[in-house]
Amino acid sequence: MTSPEMELPSAAVPPGPGVYALAYAGPNALLRHFVQNRSIVYVGKGMLRERWSAHLSSLSQVAGLAAEDFTIRVVPYSSSAEADIAERLMIDALHPVFNHPTFGGLGSKLQGASRTGHQSASPFDVLFPGRPGRAQPGRSDAGRRARLRSAITCHPATPLPRAARLLEAAGSACW
């Protein structure tokens, strides 16, 4: 079964493969319309407890956001292949802003130490800098930041009731 919506820091996330959906519920003005619509902002897959831990750690280091600002729902699966399919279906149905190619995720994975000096900051880090081990935005990223802010503001928000129905359907699907 799909889990209930849980606060990210205190979530009871099971081990094993699955899909998870993050919703934003904090005070950041840039993400305000996602809060108003109780929208899913990111869908991911993987070993659920490991991904939860990575996001928890990563979001605790971000300027302008906090792990406490996010909620999570999880759908465990018996295999990574099932989770792969479910993730793609949920992304296609929900259109989460941080899954859009413009953003390419939450940038929660660390870059190799040899790459941080000459790799540009991820779109997420341009908007929400400060995480150690990631390339940081520079003065030359001002135009990029403005374009990314505009992309977030214009991105449609899928209301949570619709997302919850899709997650429930994904959790009860027979494979």
Secondary structure, DSSP 4 states (H G I P E B T S, - for coil): -PPPPEEGGG--PPSSEEEEEEEE-S--GGGHHHHHTT-EEEEEEEEHHHHHHHHHHHHTT-TT--GGGEEEEEEE-SSHHHHHHHHHHHHHHH--GGGSTTT-S---SPPPTTTTTTSPPPHHHHHS---TTSPPP-GGGHHHHHHHHHHHHHS----HHHHHHHHHHHHH---
